[in-house]
Amino acid sequence: MKTRMLLIALLASGLLLGVTLTLTSAASPAGLRSLSTSCESCGMAMPTRALPALSSLEVTLTGPGIGQSDVPYTFTATVTPLTAMLPLTFTWEATGQETVIRTVSANTDTMSYTWPTTGTYSITVTVANPDGSAVARHKITINPENHVYLPLTLRAYPPGPHITAFHADVEIADPGQTILLTWQSYGATTGTLYWLLPTGQFGNFWTVEPNGSMPYAIPETWRNFEHFILYVSDAEGRTDQAYLYIPLTCPDTWFFEPAPADCPASPPLYSAGAQQVFEHGVMLWVGEEDRIYVIYDDGGVGAWSAFTDEWDEGDPIDDPSIIPPPGFYQPIRGFGLVWREQPNVRERLGWATAPEQGYATAVQRTSRWKYNDTYIRALDGGTWRLGPEGGSWEYLSVP
């Protein structure tokens, strides 16, 4: 009996002569790593035990925190680190919406939702790859109160100041429009009106009277909504607060169809452009932006990048010492300058497979607070979608 117990103890500790422990790096479908043992001297195999892998994935979920019914809102999931193993599987779940599961070769993914009724809704995204998984959550309130009003007889308790009204002179506003904000309260001695960022953080503020009004000019470049919060205080430091949400019209349309659910940040920028195809990607030039976009198809870290076009008329158009193989081309002018001088671009793209071609292009971007998509018209009339932070790209063919 003692000999048997000693044998079991040695097997468990991996100290028995001839026993080897092998950590298998190939992940199982459940994202686990397996631990296998073998006993070469005794001709027996030990049972396999699965050990959970430590996930290094992190995901953040961004999007509006308030909105209106029957208006589409876009939420963006961003995975770090950028070196995370691709592809990634994103599982989107939201209150009152169907679950969506899709696998993409990018570190970001977006989802648009529309809710028809008032309420607070939850959005959850789960991202996974063979190395592990991560979860992020977000909430949005649909149709928050645009003003507050309760009869004074019902607001006598608890003691302290109370806001009885906070509203604008319009239900929906246009970018560039001047609106009038009005509020009323009782029991207060001071007031502060805050403009809120789309993330809900405090932005500009004004010291105001407990009862009053103030004109507010919406910037012409602003999109989606305006959001304010009013605080009032009494002499004893007691406070009350009220929110005001004002949706904005979308003044611009996209240059392509089918259009994204987001409102574009501006009208299309029409420009002279050029496109050149390489062994492992594409280069795009947008003249009005003086910018060159490089799209990589090599599976490396960073799906695309952008550079200022530093080439000017009169500069050398190429490098005569660089001789491409038969059937390939050295890029010239601005494309060639980026290809030769920017680190890793030449190595990642390879040789051009055709000369560059000029055409009329257009550019537009989404109007999110962060993590915006860029859309560029392609040579064949399709559209290149460049995802946020250089993390992804997609070619949208002509409908």
Residue, then its C-alpha position, 0 to 999 in steps of 0.5 A: m500500500k505504501t509503495r502504491m501511494l508513493l507511486i501515485a504521489l510521484l506521478a502527480s508531481g511529475l517527478l517519476l523518472g521517464v514521465t514527461l509533461t507536454l504543454t500543447s500549444a494548439a488551442s481546443p475549440a473551447g479555447l483551452r490548452s491541454l496538458s498531456t502526460s506520458c510514461e515512456s518507461c512504463g508504457m502507460a498514458m496519464p489522463t489528459r486535463a484541460l487548463p483554461a487559457l489566460s486571455s489577453l484580449e480587451v474590448t471597449l464598447t463606445g456609442p451614444g448614451i441617449g437617443q430618440s426612438d426610430v433613429p439608428y445608432t451605431f456602436t463600435a467595439t474595439v479590441t486591444p492589443l492590435t496584435a491580437m490573433l485574427p480573425l475575431t468573432f464578435t457576438w452582439e446582443a442588445t435588449g429587444q434585438e436579435t443576436v448577431i454573430r460574425t467573424v471579421s479579420a479586424n480589431t474593430d466591428t460596428m453594429s447599428y440598432t434602432w429602438p421604437t419605444t422609450g426605455t433604457y436598453s443594454i448592449t453587450v458585445t463578446v469578442a473571442n479568438p482561440d486565445g480567449s474572450a472578452v466582454a464589454r457592455h453599454k447602455i442607451t436611454i431612448n427618449p429621455e425627458n426633454h423637460v421636468y415638471l411636477p406640481l409644487t404641492l408634490r415637490a415639497y418633500p424632500p426639502g431643497p431646491h427643485i427644477t420645475a421646467f427645463h426645455a428648448d423652443v424646438e423639439i428637433a434642431d438643425p446644425g447651425q441653428t440658434i435655439l433658446l433654452t429655458w428653465q424654472s426652479y424654486g428654492a434655489t439661489t444659484g444655477t449652473l448649465y453644462w453642455l455635455l460631450p456625446t460621451g456624457q462628460f462635462g464640457n462648457f458651462w455657464t453660471v445662470e440664475p435659478n430661473g431664466s433662459m439662454p440662446y445657444a448657437i449649435p455649431e454648423t459642424w455638429r451632428n446627431f444631438e445636443h445634450f445639456i444638464l442643469y444644476v441648481s443649489d440653495a443656500e444650504g448646498r442642496t441641489d437638484q438637476a435636470y437633463l435636456y436632449i435635443p436631436l439634430t437633423c442630418p443635413d448631408t447625404w452619403f455619396f454612395e448607396p446603400a448608405p450607412a446608418d450614421c449621419p456623415a460628418s460633412p458633405p462629400l469631398y469631391s477630388a481628383g484621385a488615383q489608385q494603384v494595385f500591388e501584390h499585397g494591397v492598394m494605394l489611393w491618392v486624394g488630391e484635395e486632402d493631399r493624402i495617400y492611403v495605403i491598404y494592406d492585404d498581407g494580414g499584418v498588424g495595421a490594416w491601413s495607414a495614411f500619409t501626407d503626399e510630399w511629392d511635388e512637381g519637379d521632384p524625381i518621379d522614381d528611383p532608376s536604381i530600382i528594377p522591378p521583376p518582369g510584369f511588375y512596376q515601381p510606383i511613381r510620383g507620390f505613391g513611389l515616394v511613400w513606397r520607398e521612404q515609409p518604413n515597412v510599406r514596400e515590404r508589406l505591399g510588394w511590387a505594383t501589378a499595374p500602373e497607377q490610374g487617375y479618376a474622380t474620387a470622393v471622401q466622407r467620414t462618419s460623425r461619431w465622437k470617436y472611432n470613425d469610418t472613412y469612405i473613399r470612392a474606388l476606381d471602379g465606382g465601388t467604395w473603400r471603407l477604412g475602419p477606425e484607427g487603421g484597424s480594418w478595411e472593406y471593399l463595397s462593390v457597386p450595387 
